[in-house]
Amino acid sequence: MPKVLVLTGDAAESLEVMYPYQRLLEEGYEVDMAAPSKKKLRFVVHDFEDGYDTYTEKPGYSWEADIAFADVDPADYVALVIPGGRAPEYIRNDDHAQRIIRHFFDDDKPVAQLCHASQALAAAGVLQGRRTAAYPALAPDVAAAGATFEDAAGVVDGRMVSARAWPDHPEWMAAFIGLLREAAPVERQAETVAG
């Protein structure tokens, strides 16, 4: 069964971790969640509320990381997902996270990233010359990394699919799963229907 890696950490946005995680399981992929260390991660919920100039943050779900970044062999995985939230702000400084990200771009494997994940991609040096969506407040950071910011859902640039935040999930995951099915299809067992 092909494996997909989710690269994340504490304070990742709950929906941005769990929605792709569960969709990929539904598609028949094995999914590993990697973090700076193998521990229970604590996610957050970002919401958009009237009267706030930016998003609000509340405690979210907890989830066990399957593997530490240092122990990841990216060659074991067919694709990479990087959720947003605040996790990309600090995982971008991890040498192993940068190594993992560069592997997927160097080998032209499918990558799904959204919201603040562009911070991690910029630190790994893989955004130069690309088109990408991101949380709109990051447009200057995307430009500083040498990429073109697109304020849209499901932006496809080669094998990379990006989006602004969790409201873009339907377009983002539809585009990513389309790329993934082409690059690393899951062999499905014949389903039997009880009569």
Number of C-alpha atoms within 10 A of each C-alpha: 12 15 19 25 24 25 30 30 31 22 25 28 30 22 22 26 24 16 15 22 20 13 14 18 13 10 14 16 21 16 22 18 22 23 25 21 15 17 16 14 19 17 26 22 18 24 13 11 10 8 6 8 8 12 11 12 15 11 13 16 16 14 17 13 22 17 18 17 25 17 12 18 11 18 11 11 18 21 27 25 27 28 30 33 29 22 24 26 18 15 23 21 14 15 14 17 26 20 16 20 24 17 16 21 19 9 10 15 19 25 26 27 30 29 26 27 31 32 26 26 23 20 20 20 14 20 22 15 11 17 20 28 29 27 22 18 12 17 19 13 16 26 18 13 20 17 21 18 20 19 15 18 24 26 24 20 12 13 18 25 27 32 31 28 26 23 12 17 20 12 16 25 22 14 20 25 20 12 22 23 12 11 15 19 17 16 10 9 6 6 6 6 5 4 3
